């Protein structure tokens, strides 16, 4: 599981950190970058039930491998953005298909393989592995920003081969063979899932701010590929040091108590971004702090969701509905943010960070164990 995460997360961190930055450097306005991610999330939500269909037909491991194929095509289209921004923009289709299949499957693997009582330290160990993968992703991303597209795509493909190799050695898992597409929509609208809609919807706003928007925001301030890469590297190193300690803290004191601290620290990190424009020397440290807070919050929140999924009769169905909830709120929010950016420009970053703070409160306040 850890080797699989390492291989896959190199591509995933590259996607998260550099996609918006590549578009911005090529001259795409902020509102269209936000729209790109909004359309990707929307299509991903619509197609998320494909995960259950694929698993029922070929098994969970082959379904994940299929998702990687679409991810490589996504990176090829991103590489073509230098030639045509329109082609680069269309890459959202392949990203959406890949992630629609991948995330419900990955969340289900966590629900099954990671046991209660050790979820905190195991999940945060994965976050440290993700951070190490992020260091490599920054190196690959820097080559992309300096126009060395082909070597970067080859590197991504090689690391995904590592992920596939590790995946094939995992234990075999049986799933129901009747993964019908529309069943996920029925479950999403069912009374038994209703209690999850508000907290997951609020979490989606936090995801937008801290995964999608932060890298673009940083680049708009420094406007330099090398400075951007250094700031991201420092942030990753800081979070690597602190992540494991927080995982042990979760297992010792429990999710409810530690989640309050994590959400508070995440809110402080978002506030820090709103005051850093005139103090750029502080940006690497604020970014490192915010990255760590994000890992604290997401590791805690995700382990709670995985625990809920494990308690259901069909964790893959629960995780699919969870992904659909996140994605459908994200497309609405990102379209609204894009319209705001069209009217008010970079002031949209303040709105997004304030919305994230509100999302942190709602997602923790209304989560039902």
Steps between C-alpha positions, in 0.01 A plus 500: 500500500778743591699432181183541296429834666856618435483425127152640443542811713788628289259542212220619726709767675630619165140535385393690813799733530577586138187475282362842591849654505576372147177655372568830679855518361361443149267798544170342603294737721421395857129462426568243227739308725227479763251399231737226381507343846126552541423313178744222599331453838154513347578235239680293763192503720275393214735216408594384852256202479729366227727388785244246620424387145871451426563317827205266440631418150879475541574529873630790706868466404438501125251787542776710658741407220241619246479832686877541463469463124267799485735693731791459257278629217415799722868585538555470125222754441650730765825475307313615189382816678820673385383443141129561562336622821173357370649149486651548844163610635335182364733293717240534777299224327775241548582617852133468593469146364822393673417647840133390482616139491804539723380678814205276596731200451785652703269602786360146504849347519569721803167403657584129466875477559553758776364398838343712774747598770784545254334708229660823623863391485452287187319773310750767602786267403338504157498879518875499567544268201280739303726788607809312378316435173421871497871586508550294185185651348641850552811398308291364214269804511794739482617327180149548360504872585834528322351332190651148535162331450596161354744392778239595758231284337743206480583542871131506592438180303794326672376590848152376413659171398636479856148564631353228276767250603430551869125490440518155339660356815212608725259239638207407280173668599154381400221749420138452394476432127196725446652846516224685316572860394174661623510322836759752622259788425220319688727450800618864486135615532407242766414593861784280631761716324333837560691580821826508300394758240558817705840415654637355177368794300674738741822297480499549123549876548802429721639271229461772237692752708784283625564266207385683187539869575808531726759412229348746251477768769869458587604523135299820448711654779850380404456465118818293479526127431812458716365705793170314484675161503719598797200618702313176429808293593540678836131447574525128426808456720327671794190281470711181478653577839167558677262253332607181679475660844143604426405147393612364837306780669179399316527139615573605860239772552234408242362665190249739656743679730784526249272604213409821682868592533570408139211707362608798712857482373371464143291816543810687624691382194229630267496832685878526460474488120272803502769718664815371330493705177712780652727261694615247242796394716248332731332308216712179524429471872130579473474247218682238708271567796187486286614177330551339838163620625337366186660160554381502861146585400473272197662197667261530793193566288576230246559235764160578650335466158682170445377374837143582399548327167638189670189476719269493200416184308648645182798733560556554126144628460542733800832635373357553151212705642749697712706589194187600310399733786840668504509543123148636455556770763842579353365574152239736644753677722769528231258643243393758759866581576574525126220755454635698796852491352364620165353803675762570771821325391742371763273613784342157449784348704380681813145376439623142455710500819211651701266236355750231599495619861119479499525155342735383775247599765202335329684180405618439856187627675253281310701181446307203642705196609 
